[in-house]
């Protein structure tokens, strides 16, 4: 069933075409990955579908059953609500029904003989159960814990949460809501690896349509079964996961170029024939070919994608073999330790992934490595000839009120404009783009600019805190290649499993205040961790399986009640019809009208047989045991 249909919609911002004469449909249960270059307009398209923006032209039609859920960026009106209440508020219909149930229960405690209100209470309770209302608190708890919130935070006011935590709370609210078309804009950006894996699993079990804007390839391969590529105001559709899209995309581009080139060659051959023969002996043939040429549909010349960034990390020179050492380091704030007895080394050429749950102490450890926090115990030793460059995920190094070019000029005021523009071109900022104000850039464009500022001056130890946040797939691939070819050392905090597999050769896992070192990429770490902790791995899955089984059993009970009620109504309807038929036979049909008597008698026999069958079905339903 079609939930939403767009018909020739167009949208422009100044000189940028977001979508142009775009038509598409979204079906029930579809899980679509919306991909494209940073700044291409993916978020704008989601806002149009969510009715937060209007297209300049064209129409969007939603079916009567279509309910769109989209995470609100501004949460000012909810700041005084607790986290749990904020998520529960997504189902105002359930809360309203529950309020009415409580009011009626209180009323019937004082007026137990009011049969009308007692019947009304039963109806409300049945409606509440049919909407799975009695399991709603369990569902919210499952979602919040899956997204990394401890139960001790459920009653905290939303105003006490960080920006990333508020975004996770918004995602929880969307997942708990009524919507059957979910619009997810970078849902994994503020999730750790464990929560990202949980979200994949949750979406795969969810019977709702989703459009997901994300550049996390491992996540999209699991969570999406169709890819929409957005470019030049259009959408091209690919079936399958993101890896198949990347393969098919190359083949499709090659086929388009081949067909266009072949058609151009054929057109040129026909035009040459027409020019040579229009006034000669083959005039009729030339005229016929001219008519054919005027009828054919000319293929549009394939347009080249905007140039992908060509990121390069330049080393400041060869450091000593031992780049950095942490010797039994304990870090914390006041008397409260965050990580304790951390021991690991970075050697020349090491590419290390620093991973752990949100709040495990990764940022605290990074602050110590760049000298912003002194250890309360132990030592951090930097090797000789080591130059450190640090990428801050908060992008605090950018100045929003000046242009891209002015931002990069800050790192080398004496450089010529041509040199700076050439350097920015390597990060995808070409032509007049360099004069854009930073405040007008997308999140991915800001990340690329911050990387450009960081990498302008060479270093041989690069520390990157979530560098792939907001980067599109092509920029991530460029950064992966740059780190692979970098002859210095790097330490990367990231939740992008694909990125970690491509880049790192060692994993440092922060867990319960301790650091565990694994010599390999993320997949190696995951395999070894699974072998070490089978019980810890299986318990959450079992808990979730038990809950899902309980939820499914509740649905079966609800369906059984509906079936019993419907069967009883059918019995009553058939018995009423039989009584009317008997009355007609006894009093309304003349004794000599043999044809009418025969027809009514046969109908009476058929009704009696049908009633017996329905009674048997009703007995089976009433004997069904779902416990």
N, C-alpha and C positions, 0 to 999 in steps of 0.2 A: 504493500500500500504506500502511496506517495504521501509523505508528510509535508513537504515544501517544494514549491516549483518557482523558479526565477525565469522571467521571460524578458529577454533583451534589456537587461539592466545596465546602466552606465553610471560611472562616477569619476569625477576629476577633482583634483586639488591643484589650483593654479595651472601649471603646465604639465603636471603629472597625470597620466591616465591610469586610474586604478583598475577599473573594469570597463569594457566597451562592448555593448550589444551582447551581453553574456546571458546564456540560457543554460539551465541545468535543473535536475530534480534530485531530491534526497528521499530515499526509501526507508521504511521501517527497518531498524536493526543494522543499517550500514555503519561501518566504522571507517571514516575517511581521514587520511593524513593530508593536510593542506601544507604544501611546501613551496619554497621560492626564495629568491634572493632577499637579503635584509632590505627593508624599506620598500618592498614591492607593493605592499598594501594588504597583507593577509589579515592583520587585525582590523583594518577598515572593513573588509568583507564580512568578518564575523559580526562587527557592530551593525552592519546593514541587515544581516540575517536576524540579529537579535532585536531589530527595530530601534536601535540606539542612534542610528543615522538613516537618512533617507537617500535612495539613489536619485541621481539627477533626472533619470528617465527609466522607463520600464516598470514592470510590476513584479511583486513577490506575493505568491498566494500560499497560504497555510491551510492545511486541512482542519476540520473542526476538532480532530483529535490531537493536533500538533501543539505541544507545549515546549517552548524553547527556554532552556536554562543557560545563563551566561554569568560568569563571575563579575560582579560589580567591582570596579577599581576603587571607587570612593566608598568608604564604610563609616563615614562620620556619624550617621544616624544610629548606628549599632554599637558605638563604642562603650556605652554603659551596660550592654548585655554581657552575660557570661558566655564563655565559649560554647558550652553545651546548648544554652538557650538560643544563641545565634544560629547554630546549625538546625536545631529543632524548629526554629521560626520559618524554615523553608517549607514546612508543611502546615501552613496556617489552617488549612481545611481540617486536618486531623486534630489540631489543638482546639479548634472551635467545636468539633464534635465531642471531644473529651470534656471540654468545659460544660457542655449541655448535659452530658452523662452525669457528671459530678453534681450539677445543680438538681437534676431529677432524683438522683440517689438521696440527696439531702432532703428534698421535698417529700419523698416516699417514706423516709424514716418517721415523718410526722403524720403523713396521710397514706398509710399502707393500703387503704381500701379503694383508692382512685384507680379503677381498672383502665381508664383511657390513658393516664400517664404511665401506668405500668406497661401497657402495650407500646407506648411511645418509647419508653426506655429500652425495651427489647429490640425495637427497630433500630435505634441508635447504636446499641451494642453490636447488632448484627452488621450494620454498615461499617462500624469501626473495625470489626474483625475482618470483613471482606477487604478492607484497605490495608490489612496487615498492621493495624494501629497498635495492637498489643505487643508487637515485636519492634516498634519504632525506636524505643530507647536502646534496645540491644543493637539495632542497626547503626545508630549514631555512635555508640561506643566502639563498634567494630571499625567504622570509618575513621574516627579520630585516632584510635590506637594504630591503625594501619598507616596513617599519615604521620605518625611519629609523635603524637601528643600523649604525655603521661596522664593517668587518671587524676593526678594531683593538680593538673592545669584546667580541668573541665569547668570548675567554678570561677576561674579567674576572669576578670573583666577584659573585654577585647582591647580596651585602651592600654592595657599593660603588656601587650604583645608587640614584638618587633614587626617590621614591614614584611619580612619573609614569612613569619608565623601568621600574620593576617592573611597573606595570600594562600597559605595552606588551609586556614580556616574557611576562606571563601571557596576553595576547592571542595572541602568537606560539605559545605552547605549545598553546593551544586549537586554532589553525588547523592545527598539525602533527599533532594527535592523531587517534585512530581514530574518534571520535564521528561519527555521521551525523545528530545533532540538536544544533546549536550554540546555546547561550544566551548572547547578547552583550549585556552591560549597559553602556551608554554607551561603546561601543568607540572612538569618535572623540575622546573628551574630552582625551586626551593626545597626539593625533596632529596633526602640522602638515598643511597643505593637500595637499602632495604625497603624504604617506602615506595621507591619507584617500581621495584619488583612487585610489591603488594598491589600497587595501582594497576599494573599490567593485568594481573590475575583478576582483580575486581572488575575491570572493564570487560574482560573476556567473558565473564559470567553474567554481565549486565545485559538485559534484553532491551537496550535502548540504542538509538542512532547517535553517533558521535562525529563531530568534526574536530580534529586535533591539529593545532598548530604546534609543531615541535621539530627540533633538529636532532633529537636523541635517536640515533639509528637503531640501537638495540630495543628501545622502548617501542618505536614505530613498527619494527618487524613483528613484535608480539601483539601490539594493540590495534593495528590497522590492517584492513584487508583490501583497501583501495587507496590510490594516491591521486590527488589533484595537484598538478604543478601549475602554479600561477606565474605568468610572464606575459608582458606586452598587452595587458588588459584582458587576457584570455585564460582559460583553464584547459589543460590537456589531462585526460583521464587515463590512469594506468591501473590494471588489476594486479593484486598481489601485494606483498610487503615492500619495504623500502629498498631492499637489496635487488629485488627483481626490477623495481622501477629504475634504479640506477643503470642496470644492464639494458633494459628495454628502451630507456631514454636515448642512449647512444645509438642503438640500432635504428630507432625511429628517426632520429636526426639524419643518419646516413641515408635512409630510404627516402626521406623527403628531399634531400639534396640530389639524390640520383634521379628521382622522378622529375624534379624541376629542370635539371640539366638536360635530361632526355627530351622533355617537352620543348625546351628552348631550341635544341638542335633540330627537332622535327619542324618547328615553326619556321626556322631559318631556311631549312631545305625547301619547304612549301613556298615560302615567299620568293626564294630564288627562282623556282619553277614558274610562278605566276609572272614575275618580272620579265623572264625570258620569252614567255609564250603567249602573253595576253594579246599581242598584235600579230601573232604568227599563225601557223597551221593548226596549232593545238589550243586555239582560243577557248573552245568549249570546255576542254579539260581544265584550263587555267581558271575559267569562271567558276567551274564546279569546286575546284580547290579553294578559291577565294570565299565561296559561300561556307564551305566546311571550316575554314579558318575563322570566319566571323562567328560561327556557332560554338566552337569549343570553349570550355571553361578554362581560363588561364590560371595555372597554379601560382600561388603567391610565393615570391622568393623567400627561402628560409632566412629568418633573422637570427643573427648571432646573439647569444646571451651576453649580458654585460660581463666584462672581463672579471674572472675570479681573482681574488687577491693572490699575490705571489710573495708570501711572507718568507723572510730569510733572517735567521738569527746569526749574528756575527760574534765570534768569540773575541774577548779582549786579550787573548794570549793564553799560553799553556800554564795552567796552575800546577801546584805540586800535586802528587798523586792523592794525598789525603786532603780532601777539600773541606770537610766539616765533620766534627765529632760531637756527639751528645753523650756525656758521661754521667749516668745515674741522675738525670735532671728531674727535679720536681718543680712544678709551676702552679701558681694559684693566685688568689686575690685575698689579702689579709691572711687569716689562719685557715682558709678553706682551700685545700689542694684540688686542682682540676685534673692534672696528670702527675703520676709519680714514677720515679725510678726509670725514666725513659732512656734507653740506650740504643743508638744506631749510628752508623757512619755513612758518609757520602764520599765516594771516591771519584776521581776524574773519569768522566764518561757515563757515570750513573744517571739513569732516568728513573726517578722514584715517584710512585703514586702514594699520596697520603690520604687514607680513607677512614671512615668511621661515621657513626650516626650523628645527626645534628645534635650539637651540644656536648659532644664527646670530648672536645678540647682541641680540635684541629686549629681553629683560629688562634687560640691561646698559644699553641706551639709555634705557629707562624710568627706571631708578635715577638716571641723570644728569639727566633732565628734572625729576624731583621733588627734586633737590638732594642725593641720598644718595651720589653719586659724582662727583668732580671730573674733568674732562677732562685727559688728559696733554698734549694739544695742542688749540688752537682755543678757541672761546668759545660759550657758550650764553647768549643774551640774552632776558630776559622783558620784554615790553612794559609800558607804563604801564597802571595800573588793571586788571591781570589777576589774578583770583582762581582758584586751581587746586584742583580736587578730584580725588583719586586713588583708583581702585578696585583693590584688591589681590586677585588670583585666589586667593591662599592663605587669604583670609577671616580674616586675623590680627586684625582689629578686633573680632571677636565674642568674647563671654565665654560659654563653654559651660554654666556652672553656674548661670546666672540665666535669667529668663524673657525672652521676646521684648520685652515692655513695658519691663522694666528695662534691656535693651540699648539701646533707642531713647531712653530717658530720660537716658542718659549724655550725649547730645549737647546736651540742653537740660533740666537738672535743675529749672528753675523753671516749666516748662510744665505746664498742667493735664492731668489724666488723659484727659479727653474729647478734648482737642486731639490728644494723642499717639495715642489709639485711632483717631480719625478719619484721621490721617496714615497709620497702619499699614494701615487698611482699603484705601487706595489701592494697596497692594502685595499685597492678597489675604489679609491677616490680620484676620479679623473675629470678633466675638463672643468666646467663651471661648478662642479660639485664641491670643490675645495673652498668656495666662498659661502657655502651654507652655514647658517648658525648652528652651533652644537645643540641648542635647545630644540631644533627641528628634526634632529636625527632619531632614527629608531634605536632600540636597545642594542641590536647587533652592530649598527654603524658606530655607536659610541664605544662599544667594546673593541672594535677594530682600530678606532682612533687612539684609544688608550694603549693598545698593544704597540701601535706605531710610535707613540711617545716613549714607551718603555724600551723598545728595541732600537731606537735611533742611535744610542751610544752602546758600543759593544760591552758585553759582560761574559764571564765564563761560569757563573752560577746563577741560573734563572729560577726564581721562585714564583709560581703562578697559582693564584687563589681563584678557583672556578673560572678559568679563562674562556670556556666554551659557552657560558651562559649567554643566550640570545644570538650566538653566532649561527649563521645558516650552515647547511651541510657542506657547501663548497668552501666556505671559510674554515670550517673545522678540518676539512681534508688538507687545506693549505697549511694550517698550523701543525697538524700531525706530521706532514712532510718536513716542515722546518725543524721541528724538534727531533725527528729521526736523523736528519742530516747534521744537526748541531754537534760540534765536537767538544762542547763544554758539558757541564752537568746541569740537571734540572730537578726540581721537586715540584710536583703538581698536585694540588687539591682538586679533585673532580668527582662527580657522580656519574659521568658518562662512561659506561662500561666499555663501549666500542672504542672510544678515545683512549682509555687506559690500556686496552689490549694492544692497540697499535703503537703506543708510545713508550710505556714503562717497562723496565726489566727488573724492578724490585717494588714490593708493596709494603708500606708501613701501615698497619691497622691499629687504630686507637680504639680500645674497648675497655670500658669500666676503669678508666684512668691509667691503663697500661698500654705499652706499645709492643706489638708483635710484628716481626719482620719475616717476609716471605720472598724468596729469590725467584721472581717470575712476574708475569703480567697478571691482570685481574682474573682471567679464567683459571690460571694456576692457583691463585689465592682462593678462589671460590671452591675449586675442587678439593684443596687441602683442608679448608675450613669445614667443608661438608663432611669429610672423613673424620675430622677430629670431634665434631659435635653432632652426631646423628640425632640424639634425643632432643637437643635444642632446636634442630631443624624440623623434626617431625611434630613437636608439640603444638606450635602455632597452627600448622596445617590441620592437625587433628581437631583443635579447638574450633577452627573455622568450619571444618567439615561437619562437626557436631551441630554448630549453629545453623549451617545451611540446611542440614537434614531436619532440624527442628522447624525451621522456617517453611520448608517444603511440606512438612507434615501438617502445619497450620493451614497452609493453602489447600491441602487435600481435604481437611476437615470442613473448611469453608465451602469447597466445591460439593462435598457430600451433602451438607445441609441444603444447599441450593437445589441439588438433584432430588432430594427427598421432598422438599416443598413443591417443586415443579411436578413431581409424579403424583403427589396428593391432589394438586389442582387438576391434573389430567383425569384422575379417577372421578372427582366431583363433577367435572364437565361431562364425562361420558355417562355417568349415572343420571345426570339431569337430562341429557339427550335421550337416554333409554326410557325414562319416565314419561317424557313428552311423546315418545313413539308409542308406548303402551296406551297412553290416553287417546292418541289418534286412532289406534287399532280398535279400541273398545267402543269409542263414541262417535268418531267422525267419518268412518269409511262404511259405505253401504254394504250389506251382507252379500249382494249379488255382484259387487265389483271385484271379480276374482283376480284381475291383473294387479290392482292396487294392493289387495290383501297379500298376494304373493310377494310383491316387491317389498312391502313394509315388514313382512314376516322374515324375509331373508336379511333385511337390514337389522332387524331386532336380534337375529341369531349372531350376525357379525359383531354387533355392539357387545353382546354378552361375552363372546369369545375374547374380544379386545380387552374388556374390563378384567377378565380373568388373568390375561397376560400381564396387564399393568399392575394388578395386585401382586402377582408373583415377583415382578421387578421391584415393587415397593418393599416387599418382604426382604428381598436380598439386600437392598440398600440399607434398610433399618437394622439388618443383622451384621452389616459391615463393621469390622473392628480395626480401627486405625492406631491403636495403642501399641 
